[in-house]
Amino acid sequence: MAKPARHIASGICLAVPVAALLWVPWYPHEAPHLAGIPFFFWYQLAWVPGSMVFMAAAYLLRRGADRSSDHPPRDRRRRP
């Protein structure tokens, strides 16, 4: 994937959880219940690990874009 496409894809990965949680008319309902918990609460709770997955994907996309750039490798040895 080209570098600009990776940046756009990582931005989308970061925007999905934010948009899903800020679009309140989607989830202010009682039903369906999951283990006795109303939809309003378990929808938000389900986005905790969901956000982690999207953030990890964005990180890996950006990390891959940084590694594939044309920059020379850095010398990371400690100098006296």
Jmol script that loads the backbone (N, CA, C; Angstrom):
load data "model"
ATOM      1  N   MET A   1       0.859  -1.178   0.000  1.00  0.00           N
ATOM      2  CA  MET A   1       0.000   0.000   0.000  1.00  0.00           C
ATOM      3  C   MET A   1       0.898   1.232   0.000  1.00  0.00           C
ATOM      4  N   ALA A   2       0.561   2.212  -0.783  1.00  0.00           N
ATOM      5  CA  ALA A   2       1.352   3.428  -0.872  1.00  0.00           C
ATOM      6  C   ALA A   2       1.281   4.215   0.431  1.00  0.00           C
ATOM      7  N   LYS A   3       2.277   5.063   0.651  1.00  0.00           N
ATOM      8  CA  LYS A   3       2.369   5.812   1.898  1.00  0.00           C
ATOM      9  C   LYS A   3       1.134   6.686   2.172  1.00  0.00           C
ATOM     10  N   PRO A   4       0.637   7.482   1.209  1.00  0.00           N
ATOM     11  CA  PRO A   4      -0.569   8.273   1.493  1.00  0.00           C
ATOM     12  C   PRO A   4      -1.780   7.405   1.809  1.00  0.00           C
ATOM     13  N   ALA A   5      -1.886   6.270   1.159  1.00  0.00           N
ATOM     14  CA  ALA A   5      -3.012   5.380   1.426  1.00  0.00           C
ATOM     15  C   ALA A   5      -2.931   4.821   2.842  1.00  0.00           C
ATOM     16  N   ARG A   6      -1.730   4.542   3.312  1.00  0.00           N
ATOM     17  CA  ARG A   6      -1.557   4.059   4.690  1.00  0.00           C
ATOM     18  C   ARG A   6      -1.954   5.133   5.699  1.00  0.00           C
ATOM     19  N   HIS A   7      -1.609   6.378   5.411  1.00  0.00           N
ATOM     20  CA  HIS A   7      -1.977   7.472   6.311  1.00  0.00           C
ATOM     21  C   HIS A   7      -3.496   7.651   6.361  1.00  0.00           C
ATOM     22  N   ILE A   8      -4.127   7.558   5.213  1.00  0.00           N
ATOM     23  CA  ILE A   8      -5.585   7.692   5.168  1.00  0.00           C
ATOM     24  C   ILE A   8      -6.246   6.528   5.891  1.00  0.00           C
ATOM     25  N   ALA A   9      -5.748   5.309   5.654  1.00  0.00           N
ATOM     26  CA  ALA A   9      -6.320   4.133   6.311  1.00  0.00           C
ATOM     27  C   ALA A   9      -6.139   4.202   7.821  1.00  0.00           C
ATOM     28  N   SER A  10      -4.989   4.686   8.281  1.00  0.00           N
ATOM     29  CA  SER A  10      -4.791   4.799   9.726  1.00  0.00           C
ATOM     30  C   SER A  10      -5.701   5.872  10.321  1.00  0.00           C
ATOM     31  N   GLY A  11      -5.933   6.951   9.591  1.00  0.00           N
ATOM     32  CA  GLY A  11      -6.866   7.970  10.058  1.00  0.00           C
ATOM     33  C   GLY A  11      -8.290   7.444  10.153  1.00  0.00           C
ATOM     34  N   ILE A  12      -8.674   6.634   9.195  1.00  0.00           N
ATOM     35  CA  ILE A  12     -10.008   6.024   9.240  1.00  0.00           C
ATOM     36  C   ILE A  12     -10.111   5.077  10.427  1.00  0.00           C
ATOM     37  N   CYS A  13      -9.043   4.298  10.669  1.00  0.00           N
ATOM     38  CA  CYS A  13      -9.050   3.386  11.824  1.00  0.00           C
ATOM     39  C   CYS A  13      -9.215   4.149  13.140  1.00  0.00           C
ATOM     40  N   LEU A  14      -8.649   5.333  13.224  1.00  0.00           N
ATOM     41  CA  LEU A  14      -8.788   6.125  14.443  1.00  0.00           C
ATOM     42  C   LEU A  14     -10.145   6.824  14.524  1.00  0.00           C
ATOM     43  N   ALA A  15     -10.736   7.133  13.389  1.00  0.00           N
ATOM     44  CA  ALA A  15     -12.007   7.853  13.379  1.00  0.00           C
ATOM     45  C   ALA A  15     -13.213   6.950  13.622  1.00  0.00           C
ATOM     46  N   VAL A  16     -13.109   5.671  13.281  1.00  0.00           N
ATOM     47  CA  VAL A  16     -14.257   4.768  13.409  1.00  0.00           C
ATOM     48  C   VAL A  16     -14.770   4.675  14.848  1.00  0.00           C
ATOM     49  N   PRO A  17     -13.925   4.395  15.855  1.00  0.00           N
ATOM     50  CA  PRO A  17     -14.460   4.316  17.219  1.00  0.00           C
ATOM     51  C   PRO A  17     -15.023   5.650  17.720  1.00  0.00           C
ATOM     52  N   VAL A  18     -14.378   6.731  17.343  1.00  0.00           N
ATOM     53  CA  VAL A  18     -14.861   8.048  17.776  1.00  0.00           C
ATOM     54  C   VAL A  18     -16.240   8.315  17.190  1.00  0.00           C
ATOM     55  N   ALA A  19     -16.395   8.074  15.906  1.00  0.00           N
ATOM     56  CA  ALA A  19     -17.689   8.310  15.257  1.00  0.00           C
ATOM     57  C   ALA A  19     -18.757   7.367  15.801  1.00  0.00           C
ATOM     58  N   ALA A  20     -18.383   6.117  16.054  1.00  0.00           N
ATOM     59  CA  ALA A  20     -19.362   5.144  16.551  1.00  0.00           C
ATOM     60  C   ALA A  20     -19.877   5.511  17.937  1.00  0.00           C
ATOM     61  N   LEU A  21     -19.035   6.112  18.753  1.00  0.00           N
ATOM     62  CA  LEU A  21     -19.464   6.483  20.102  1.00  0.00           C
ATOM     63  C   LEU A  21     -20.077   7.877  20.173  1.00  0.00           C
ATOM     64  N   LEU A  22     -19.731   8.753  19.237  1.00  0.00           N
ATOM     65  CA  LEU A  22     -20.322  10.090  19.247  1.00  0.00           C
ATOM     66  C   LEU A  22     -21.678  10.144  18.556  1.00  0.00           C
ATOM     67  N   TRP A  23     -22.002   9.142  17.764  1.00  0.00           N
ATOM     68  CA  TRP A  23     -23.292   9.105  17.086  1.00  0.00           C
ATOM     69  C   TRP A  23     -24.313   8.489  18.035  1.00  0.00           C
ATOM     70  N   VAL A  24     -24.747   9.277  19.005  1.00  0.00           N
ATOM     71  CA  VAL A  24     -25.605   8.809  20.096  1.00  0.00           C
ATOM     72  C   VAL A  24     -26.970   8.293  19.635  1.00  0.00           C
ATOM     73  N   PRO A  25     -27.617   8.844  18.623  1.00  0.00           N
ATOM     74  CA  PRO A  25     -28.921   8.290  18.236  1.00  0.00           C
ATOM     75  C   PRO A  25     -28.869   6.815  17.837  1.00  0.00           C
ATOM     76  N   TRP A  26     -27.697   6.279  17.594  1.00  0.00           N
ATOM     77  CA  TRP A  26     -27.563   4.873  17.214  1.00  0.00           C
ATOM     78  C   TRP A  26     -27.793   3.939  18.395  1.00  0.00           C
ATOM     79  N   TYR A  27     -27.416   4.337  19.608  1.00  0.00           N
ATOM     80  CA  TYR A  27     -27.423   3.373  20.712  1.00  0.00           C
ATOM     81  C   TYR A  27     -28.163   3.766  21.988  1.00  0.00           C
ATOM     82  N   PRO A  28     -29.020   4.759  22.082  1.00  0.00           N
ATOM     83  CA  PRO A  28     -29.695   5.039  23.357  1.00  0.00           C
ATOM     84  C   PRO A  28     -30.964   4.196  23.557  1.00  0.00           C
ATOM     85  N   HIS A  29     -30.833   2.892  23.462  1.00  0.00           N
ATOM     86  CA  HIS A  29     -31.985   1.996  23.581  1.00  0.00           C
ATOM     87  C   HIS A  29     -31.761   1.013  24.721  1.00  0.00           C
ATOM     88  N   GLU A  30     -32.841   0.489  25.252  1.00  0.00           N
ATOM     89  CA  GLU A  30     -32.777  -0.529  26.307  1.00  0.00           C
ATOM     90  C   GLU A  30     -32.564  -1.913  25.710  1.00  0.00           C
ATOM     91  N   ALA A  31     -33.283  -2.214  24.630  1.00  0.00           N
ATOM     92  CA  ALA A  31     -33.220  -3.559  24.041  1.00  0.00           C
ATOM     93  C   ALA A  31     -32.240  -3.529  22.869  1.00  0.00           C
ATOM     94  N   PRO A  32     -31.571  -4.560  22.547  1.00  0.00           N
ATOM     95  CA  PRO A  32     -31.578  -5.889  23.157  1.00  0.00           C
ATOM     96  C   PRO A  32     -30.684  -5.944  24.392  1.00  0.00           C
ATOM     97  N   HIS A  33     -31.006  -6.832  25.279  1.00  0.00           N
ATOM     98  CA  HIS A  33     -30.225  -7.029  26.494  1.00  0.00           C
ATOM     99  C   HIS A  33     -29.194  -8.124  26.262  1.00  0.00           C
ATOM    100  N   LEU A  34     -28.053  -7.978  26.877  1.00  0.00           N
ATOM    101  CA  LEU A  34     -27.003  -8.991  26.827  1.00  0.00           C
ATOM    102  C   LEU A  34     -26.620  -9.306  28.265  1.00  0.00           C
ATOM    103  N   ALA A  35     -26.968 -10.490  28.726  1.00  0.00           N
ATOM    104  CA  ALA A  35     -26.731 -10.911  30.106  1.00  0.00           C
ATOM    105  C   ALA A  35     -27.386  -9.946  31.095  1.00  0.00           C
ATOM    106  N   GLY A  36     -28.564  -9.436  30.737  1.00  0.00           N
ATOM    107  CA  GLY A  36     -29.297  -8.530  31.606  1.00  0.00           C
ATOM    108  C   GLY A  36     -28.845  -7.083  31.546  1.00  0.00           C
ATOM    109  N   ILE A  37     -27.850  -6.790  30.702  1.00  0.00           N
ATOM    110  CA  ILE A  37     -27.320  -5.431  30.580  1.00  0.00           C
ATOM    111  C   ILE A  37     -27.972  -4.771  29.367  1.00  0.00           C
ATOM    112  N   PRO A  38     -28.535  -3.566  29.542  1.00  0.00           N
ATOM    113  CA  PRO A  38     -29.165  -2.877  28.409  1.00  0.00           C
ATOM    114  C   PRO A  38     -28.157  -2.564  27.303  1.00  0.00           C
ATOM    115  N   PHE A  39     -28.672  -2.464  26.090  1.00  0.00           N
ATOM    116  CA  PHE A  39     -27.854  -2.205  24.911  1.00  0.00           C
ATOM    117  C   PHE A  39     -26.987  -0.964  25.072  1.00  0.00           C
ATOM    118  N   PHE A  40     -27.536   0.085  25.662  1.00  0.00           N
ATOM    119  CA  PHE A  40     -26.810   1.342  25.840  1.00  0.00           C
ATOM    120  C   PHE A  40     -25.460   1.120  26.512  1.00  0.00           C
ATOM    121  N   PHE A  41     -25.430   0.268  27.534  1.00  0.00           N
ATOM    122  CA  PHE A  41     -24.192   0.055  28.285  1.00  0.00           C
ATOM    123  C   PHE A  41     -23.258  -0.930  27.604  1.00  0.00           C
ATOM    124  N   TRP A  42     -23.794  -2.060  27.106  1.00  0.00           N
ATOM    125  CA  TRP A  42     -22.865  -3.029  26.538  1.00  0.00           C
ATOM    126  C   TRP A  42     -22.337  -2.591  25.183  1.00  0.00           C
ATOM    127  N   TYR A  43     -23.044  -1.721  24.471  1.00  0.00           N
ATOM    128  CA  TYR A  43     -22.521  -1.171  23.217  1.00  0.00           C
ATOM    129  C   TYR A  43     -21.271  -0.342  23.490  1.00  0.00           C
ATOM    130  N   GLN A  44     -21.365   0.522  24.500  1.00  0.00           N
ATOM    131  CA  GLN A  44     -20.210   1.342  24.850  1.00  0.00           C
ATOM    132  C   GLN A  44     -19.056   0.494  25.374  1.00  0.00           C
ATOM    133  N   LEU A  45     -19.363  -0.488  26.185  1.00  0.00           N
ATOM    134  CA  LEU A  45     -18.336  -1.356  26.741  1.00  0.00           C
ATOM    135  C   LEU A  45     -17.682  -2.205  25.652  1.00  0.00           C
ATOM    136  N   ALA A  46     -18.437  -2.598  24.652  1.00  0.00           N
ATOM    137  CA  ALA A  46     -17.868  -3.394  23.560  1.00  0.00           C
ATOM    138  C   ALA A  46     -16.856  -2.598  22.750  1.00  0.00           C
ATOM    139  N   TRP A  47     -16.965  -1.278  22.769  1.00  0.00           N
ATOM    140  CA  TRP A  47     -16.020  -0.455  22.019  1.00  0.00           C
ATOM    141  C   TRP A  47     -14.680  -0.304  22.715  1.00  0.00           C
ATOM    142  N   VAL A  48     -14.558  -0.711  23.961  1.00  0.00           N
ATOM    143  CA  VAL A  48     -13.256  -0.636  24.640  1.00  0.00           C
ATOM    144  C   VAL A  48     -12.254  -1.557  23.936  1.00  0.00           C
ATOM    145  N   PRO A  49     -12.526  -2.870  23.828  1.00  0.00           N
ATOM    146  CA  PRO A  49     -11.581  -3.697  23.062  1.00  0.00           C
ATOM    147  C   PRO A  49     -11.630  -3.394  21.562  1.00  0.00           C
ATOM    148  N   GLY A  50     -12.803  -2.970  21.066  1.00  0.00           N
ATOM    149  CA  GLY A  50     -12.899  -2.612  19.652  1.00  0.00           C
ATOM    150  C   GLY A  50     -11.988  -1.447  19.300  1.00  0.00           C
ATOM    151  N   SER A  51     -11.941  -0.455  20.177  1.00  0.00           N
ATOM    152  CA  SER A  51     -11.053   0.691  19.960  1.00  0.00           C
ATOM    153  C   SER A  51      -9.594   0.261  19.999  1.00  0.00           C
ATOM    154  N   MET A  52      -9.284  -0.675  20.880  1.00  0.00           N
ATOM    155  CA  MET A  52      -7.918  -1.174  20.964  1.00  0.00           C
ATOM    156  C   MET A  52      -7.504  -1.822  19.643  1.00  0.00           C
ATOM    157  N   VAL A  53      -8.403  -2.580  19.046  1.00  0.00           N
ATOM    158  CA  VAL A  53      -8.103  -3.231  17.770  1.00  0.00           C
ATOM    159  C   VAL A  53      -7.876  -2.191  16.670  1.00  0.00           C
ATOM    160  N   PHE A  54      -8.744  -1.179  16.611  1.00  0.00           N
ATOM    161  CA  PHE A  54      -8.582  -0.139  15.599  1.00  0.00           C
ATOM    162  C   PHE A  54      -7.307   0.672  15.819  1.00  0.00           C
ATOM    163  N   MET A  55      -6.961   0.964  17.073  1.00  0.00           N
ATOM    164  CA  MET A  55      -5.730   1.706  17.340  1.00  0.00           C
ATOM    165  C   MET A  55      -4.493   0.886  17.001  1.00  0.00           C
ATOM    166  N   ALA A  56      -4.534  -0.410  17.286  1.00  0.00           N
ATOM    167  CA  ALA A  56      -3.410  -1.282  16.926  1.00  0.00           C
ATOM    168  C   ALA A  56      -3.254  -1.340  15.411  1.00  0.00           C
ATOM    169  N   ALA A  57      -4.356  -1.419  14.695  1.00  0.00           N
ATOM    170  CA  ALA A  57      -4.291  -1.431  13.226  1.00  0.00           C
ATOM    171  C   ALA A  57      -3.706  -0.121  12.702  1.00  0.00           C
ATOM    172  N   ALA A  58      -4.120   1.002  13.274  1.00  0.00           N
ATOM    173  CA  ALA A  58      -3.587   2.299  12.853  1.00  0.00           C
ATOM    174  C   ALA A  58      -2.094   2.378  13.148  1.00  0.00           C
ATOM    175  N   TYR A  59      -1.686   1.886  14.299  1.00  0.00           N
ATOM    176  CA  TYR A  59      -0.262   1.886  14.651  1.00  0.00           C
ATOM    177  C   TYR A  59       0.549   1.053  13.659  1.00  0.00           C
ATOM    178  N   LEU A  60       0.052  -0.145  13.352  1.00  0.00           N
ATOM    179  CA  LEU A  60       0.773  -1.005  12.419  1.00  0.00           C
ATOM    180  C   LEU A  60       0.814  -0.408  11.013  1.00  0.00           C
ATOM    181  N   LEU A  61      -0.256   0.246  10.610  1.00  0.00           N
ATOM    182  CA  LEU A  61      -0.245   0.905   9.303  1.00  0.00           C
ATOM    183  C   LEU A  61       0.776   2.035   9.266  1.00  0.00           C
ATOM    184  N   ARG A  62       0.828   2.841  10.306  1.00  0.00           N
ATOM    185  CA  ARG A  62       1.789   3.955  10.358  1.00  0.00           C
ATOM    186  C   ARG A  62       3.210   3.451  10.504  1.00  0.00           C
ATOM    187  N   ARG A  63       3.399   2.419  11.297  1.00  0.00           N
ATOM    188  CA  ARG A  63       4.733   1.854  11.496  1.00  0.00           C
ATOM    189  C   ARG A  63       5.258   1.282  10.180  1.00  0.00           C
ATOM    190  N   GLY A  64       4.409   0.605   9.441  1.00  0.00           N
ATOM    191  CA  GLY A  64       4.805   0.080   8.144  1.00  0.00           C
ATOM    192  C   GLY A  64       5.138   1.191   7.165  1.00  0.00           C
ATOM    193  N   ALA A  65       4.405   2.288   7.228  1.00  0.00           N
ATOM    194  CA  ALA A  65       4.678   3.420   6.344  1.00  0.00           C
ATOM    195  C   ALA A  65       6.004   4.074   6.707  1.00  0.00           C
ATOM    196  N   ASP A  66       6.317   4.143   7.997  1.00  0.00           N
ATOM    197  CA  ASP A  66       7.577   4.743   8.421  1.00  0.00           C
ATOM    198  C   ASP A  66       8.761   3.868   8.039  1.00  0.00           C
ATOM    199  N   ARG A  67       8.606   2.571   8.137  1.00  0.00           N
ATOM    200  CA  ARG A  67       9.707   1.664   7.801  1.00  0.00           C
ATOM    201  C   ARG A  67       9.967   1.613   6.304  1.00  0.00           C
ATOM    202  N   SER A  68       8.940   1.821   5.517  1.00  0.00           N
ATOM    203  CA  SER A  68       9.111   1.727   4.073  1.00  0.00           C
ATOM    204  C   SER A  68       9.541   3.059   3.450  1.00  0.00           C
ATOM    205  N   SER A  69       9.803   4.057   4.272  1.00  0.00           N
ATOM    206  CA  SER A  69      10.218   5.352   3.729  1.00  0.00           C
ATOM    207  C   SER A  69      11.670   5.277   3.268  1.00  0.00           C
ATOM    208  N   ASP A  70      12.109   6.303   2.592  1.00  0.00           N
ATOM    209  CA  ASP A  70      13.450   6.320   2.008  1.00  0.00           C
ATOM    210  C   ASP A  70      14.502   6.902   2.943  1.00  0.00           C
ATOM    211  N   HIS A  71      14.213   6.998   4.221  1.00  0.00           N
ATOM    212  CA  HIS A  71      15.178   7.557   5.158  1.00  0.00           C
ATOM    213  C   HIS A  71      16.261   6.538   5.462  1.00  0.00           C
ATOM    214  N   PRO A  72      17.514   6.990   5.602  1.00  0.00           N
ATOM    215  CA  PRO A  72      18.568   6.042   5.973  1.00  0.00           C
ATOM    216  C   PRO A  72      18.380   5.598   7.417  1.00  0.00           C
ATOM    217  N   PRO A  73      18.868   4.413   7.793  1.00  0.00           N
ATOM    218  CA  PRO A  73      18.715   3.949   9.178  1.00  0.00           C
ATOM    219  C   PRO A  73      19.520   4.817  10.127  1.00  0.00           C
ATOM    220  N   ARG A  74      18.998   4.994  11.322  1.00  0.00           N
ATOM    221  CA  ARG A  74      19.678   5.796  12.342  1.00  0.00           C
ATOM    222  C   ARG A  74      20.715   4.953  13.069  1.00  0.00           C
ATOM    223  N   ASP A  75      21.746   5.615  13.528  1.00  0.00           N
ATOM    224  CA  ASP A  75      22.747   4.952  14.357  1.00  0.00           C
ATOM    225  C   ASP A  75      22.285   5.082  15.800  1.00  0.00           C
ATOM    226  N   ARG A  76      21.871   3.994  16.405  1.00  0.00           N
ATOM    227  CA  ARG A  76      21.291   4.031  17.755  1.00  0.00           C
ATOM    228  C   ARG A  76      22.283   3.633  18.836  1.00  0.00           C
ATOM    229  N   ARG A  77      23.538   3.554  18.475  1.00  0.00           N
ATOM    230  CA  ARG A  77      24.542   3.203  19.489  1.00  0.00           C
ATOM    231  C   ARG A  77      24.770   4.396  20.417  1.00  0.00           C
ATOM    232  N   ARG A  78      25.057   4.082  21.653  1.00  0.00           N
ATOM    233  CA  ARG A  78      25.362   5.147  22.617  1.00  0.00           C
ATOM    234  C   ARG A  78      26.761   5.652  22.355  1.00  0.00           C
ATOM    235  N   ARG A  79      26.905   6.923  22.411  1.00  0.00           N
ATOM    236  CA  ARG A  79      28.208   7.538  22.187  1.00  0.00           C
ATOM    237  C   ARG A  79      28.729   8.109  23.492  1.00  0.00           C
ATOM    238  N   PRO A  80      30.028   8.004  23.695  1.00  0.00           N
ATOM    239  CA  PRO A  80      30.616   8.523  24.968  1.00  0.00           C
ATOM    240  C   PRO A  80      30.595  10.016  25.051  1.00  0.00           C
TER     241      PRO A  80
END
end "model"
wireframe off; spacefill off
backbone 0.3
color backbone group
